[in-house]
Amino acid sequence: GAVTGLDQHQRFGDYFDFFWRVKRTADVTVRLEYRQEKLHEHTQAQEITYKDVRGTHRTEFKVIGDDYFDDGRVMAWRCVLIANGRIVAENRSFLWE
């Protein structure tokens, strides 16, 4: 667990969990695009890639610690599921444009 104040500081922020399913074996990339409070319209992204996967999975993204304290809360986000190089699904927050 987070014992010290520094440990707690490094874990503070926004966490995102996305559940997804692929029916046929594919190379899959889950990409979270997001905008933070202090960066205004600047979009950042995190990606996690899976090789030859099939079935139901969970992907977790974190915007925590210094990234969170320096740039602020995540104000808008979009998550895309890319299978074999093509976007096959998307989920977005209400504020994403």
N, C-alpha and C positions, 0 to 999 in steps of 0.2 A: 504494500500500500504506500500511499504518499505520506511519508513520515515527517519530513522537514517542510518548512515554508517554501523552499526552492522546489521540492518535489511537487507540492500543490500548485505552485505557479506554473510549472512546466506542463501540467495536465489540464489547466483551466482553458476553456474555449468552446468551440463548436464541434460536435461529432455528428457524422452522417452515416447511416446504415442503409444500404440499398439491397433489396432481394430481387433476384432475377433468375430466369430459366431459359435454357437453350435446348431445343428438342433434338437437333443434330449436332454431332461433334464439330467444333469450330474453334478457331483462334479468336478469343474475345478480349476486347479492351473496354473497361468501364472508365469513363472520363467524367470527372466532376469539374464543371466550370462555375466560378463564383466571383461575386463582387463584394468587397469589404467596405465597411463604413467610411474609413478615412481615405480610401483610394478612389472613391466615387465611381466613375464609369470604367475604370481599368479592370479588365477581366483576367483572372488567374485560373490555372487548371492543375489538377492532379490526375494521374492515370495509373491504373493497375491492369496489367496484361496477364491473361491466362492462356496457356497453349493446350490445344486438343481437349477442350472441356465439353461436358454435356450434363444436363440435369439442372437442379436448383442450387443456387449459390447465394452467399451474402458477401458484400464488399463494404468495408468500413473506410471512411475518409475522416481525417482530423485536421482542423485548423486550430492549433493550440499553442500555448506558450508564448514566445516572443512574437510569432506571426500574428497571434490574436491580439496581444497587448499593443503591438506597434501599429497594426493596420485596422483594428476594430472588428466588430461583429460581422459575420456574413449576413449581408442584407438581401441578396438574391442569388439563386443558384439554378443550375440545370445539370442533369445527369444524363449522359447518352451511353447506350450500349452499342458497341461496334463489333459486328461478327464478320470475320473474313473481309475486313476493310470497308464494310458498309454499315451505316447507322441503321439499326433495326428497331430501336426503341428509345424513347425519351421521356423523362419526367422533369418537371420544372416547378419552381416556386411561383407563387402568385405574382411576385414583383419582377420576375424575369421578363425582359422584353426582347 
